[in-house]
């Protein structure tokens, strides 16, 4: 039994995106273990968990998808002053070094930020409530 890995796809939000992704992966015989998605500022951020992340990433990229895999965590926070510093403080308090930070998308209500840290597993636990892969209120999720 291989270890599960997550792959994140960032695309312009459009009808049928989840259907396209699941079709492409199914055709390549890659089983999706779980999927979560959110949409912010016209961008869809879709996190999928698969056994073979490298193969999934390759197949998706060959089909024109923008894919991220590895130590990047995607957090969705309310678009209000002070929320980014709250996330940064949680990382500092957990002795996790923030290596890179990039705004992925923004709308009136939320911001999605991609962060790279030195200890992704610990950061995932600390930031669990903000992780795109754990947000099920605005998207599909399968256990």
Number of C-alpha atoms within 10 A of each C-alpha: 4 7 8 15 15 25 22 25 19 18 17 15 16 11 8 8 14 18 9 13 20 16 13 16 18 12 11 13 11 18 16 19 15 16 23 23 23 21 24 20 16 13 18 21 26 24 27 25 19 22 17 17 20 15 15 26 21 12 18 19 14 10 12 9 16 14 18 18 16 13 16 19 25 26 25 25 20 16 15 11 8 10 13 16 10 12 16 15 13 15 19 12 10 13 13 18 15 16 10 11 14 11 12 19 19 19 14 10 11 17 21 26 21 19 19 19 19 14 15 18 11 15 23 18 10 17 17 14 14 18 22 25 27 19 19 14 10 12 15 14 17 10 5
